[in-house]
Amino acid sequence: MSKKTSLLLLTIVALSGLPLSREVRSTDRANAATEADRAAIMEILLEQQNAWNRADVTAFMRGYWNSPELTFAGSSGISRGWEAVQARYKQVYPDQAAMGQLDFSNFEFRFLGTDAALVLGQWHLHRTSGDVGGVFSLVFQRQPEGWRIVHDHTSLVKPKTE
């Protein structure tokens, strides 16, 4: 192999590593952003849990996108708009006894780009009238005010009888 061919091959190999290193740095930035976004979403969920446990539906609703385009799907159908979703919560959970103590758990995150995320999880209400629980899927979208829930699908899961 000539010196010229060797030099050409060495240059190609050296240059071929540049896009890879940029891609790795880009992936590192994306992973760091994803972790920061995951933490921001978890903070919203924790704030919601705490607000619920204080029987403060208004504070609980701060995690939702305050828009007529917000959607909530559950056993009673689909509610559209922030005001309708809040009214539904207040009707179904009129007081502290009905609300009980909320625990969220078993979160799974799937980022759907830089400005959207799907969060799956479980919810459980501890109440003197009887515990209930189920699953949820939340679609979060980055809004000017931060991450907000734009769609909530919550289902009751009846305990298995043995």
Secondary structure, 3 states (H helix, E strand, C coil): CCHHHHHHHHHHHHHHHHHHHHHHHHHHHHHHHHHHHHHHHHHHHHHHHHHHHCCCHHHHHHHECCCCCCEEEECCEEEECHHHHHHHHHHHCCCHHHHCEEEEEEEEEEECCCCEEEEEEEEEEECCCCCEEEEEEEEEEEECCEEEEEEEEEEECCCCCC
